Amino acid sequence: MDAETPTRTEPMADEEESLFSNLDLFLFSLIVGLVIYWFMSRKKPEPIPEFKKLDTPAPTTRETSFIEKMKKTGKNIIVFYGSQTGTAEEFANRLSKDAQRYGMKGMAADPEEYDMGELSRLSDIKNSLAIFCMATYGEGDPTDNAQDFYDWLQENDDEDLSGLNYTVFALGNKTYEHYNAMGKYVDKRLEELGAKRIFDLGLGDDDGK
């Protein structure tokens, strides 16, 4: 049996070698065919469209100089308002518009939005005038939007407002203990800092009796 074994295994080895060779050839041909098909059918890459870069405007900074704004718009009267419920703001807007009747141009302004340290520069504008419509809130306190202005008046003893022409109109209610306290303080304090009062303090009474 040992002598017969080689005669039986040799044909099997040749058959396996032949089988693997044919399979390798088939797989190789299939892979080559797929590669060629892919290469021939491949679409040319479409060019990426170039988008024009939009020029985005730089964010505008809030104008904090009422002097520069007045110069740009040709205004010479500025009406600051300290308002909690909107009454003083409405009154300031009316006053600024009524200035046209007298050949002047006015603008209403929220003191919280501007640098009140520029009051000393108001004399740079010819025939300028600052009007303060100040309401009193709570126990004789400034309104929320006038708090910074109130603090500025208290803290700047060395401020020179000698070139400032001003008048104050206070808005309050005489039934309250601290009647028009904010308006009275602003009127007195501006004079102490050297500003020129051109009209006496006005006391508005919401009680109306």
RAMOVEN-V849986 format. One record per residue. N is the residue number from 1. SS is DSSP state (~ for helix, > for strand, _ for the rest). Layout:
((N & SS) (N & SS))
//
This chain:
((1 & _) (2 & ~) (3 & ~) (4 & ~) (5 & ~) (6 & ~) (7 & ~) (8 & ~) (9 & ~) (10 & ~) (11 & ~) (12 & ~) (13 & ~) (14 & ~) (15 & ~) (16 & ~) (17 & ~) (18 & ~) (19 & ~) (20 & ~) (21 & ~) (22 & ~) (23 & ~) (24 & ~) (25 & ~) (26 & ~) (27 & ~) (28 & ~) (29 & ~) (30 & ~) (31 & ~) (32 & ~) (33 & ~) (34 & ~) (35 & ~) (36 & ~) (37 & ~) (38 & ~) (39 & ~) (40 & ~) (41 & ~) (42 & _) (43 & _) (44 & _) (45 & _) (46 & _) (47 & _) (48 & _) (49 & _) (50 & _) (51 & _) (52 & _) (53 & _) (54 & _) (55 & _) (56 & _) (57 & _) (58 & _) (59 & _) (60 & _) (61 & _) (62 & _) (63 & _) (64 & _) (65 & _) (66 & ~) (67 & ~) (68 & ~) (69 & ~) (70 & ~) (71 & ~) (72 & ~) (73 & ~) (74 & _) (75 & _) (76 & _) (77 & >) (78 & >) (79 & >) (80 & >) (81 & >) (82 & >) (83 & _) (84 & _) (85 & _) (86 & _) (87 & ~) (88 & ~) (89 & ~) (90 & ~) (91 & ~) (92 & ~) (93 & ~) (94 & ~) (95 & ~) (96 & ~) (97 & ~) (98 & ~) (99 & ~) (100 & ~) (101 & ~) (102 & ~) (103 & _) (104 & _) (105 & _) (106 & >) (107 & >) (108 & >) (109 & >) (110 & >) (111 & ~) (112 & ~) (113 & ~) (114 & _) (115 & _) (116 & ~) (117 & ~) (118 & ~) (119 & ~) (120 & ~) (121 & ~) (122 & ~) (123 & ~) (124 & ~) (125 & _) (126 & _) (127 & _) (128 & _) (129 & >) (130 & >) (131 & >) (132 & >) (133 & >) (134 & >) (135 & >) (136 & >) (137 & >) (138 & _) (139 & _) (140 & _) (141 & >) (142 & >) (143 & _) (144 & ~) (145 & ~) (146 & ~) (147 & ~) (148 & ~) (149 & ~) (150 & ~) (151 & ~) (152 & ~) (153 & ~) (154 & ~) (155 & ~) (156 & _) (157 & _) (158 & _) (159 & _) (160 & _) (161 & _) (162 & _) (163 & _) (164 & _) (165 & >) (166 & >) (167 & >) (168 & >) (169 & >) (170 & >) (171 & >) (172 & >) (173 & _) (174 & _) (175 & _) (176 & _) (177 & _) (178 & _) (179 & _) (180 & _) (181 & ~) (182 & ~) (183 & ~) (184 & ~) (185 & ~) (186 & ~) (187 & ~) (188 & ~) (189 & ~) (190 & ~) (191 & ~) (192 & ~) (193 & _) (194 & _) (195 & _) (196 & >) (197 & >) (198 & _) (199 & _) (200 & _) (201 & _) (202 & >) (203 & >) (204 & >) (205 & >) (206 & _) (207 & _) (208 & _) (209 & _))
//
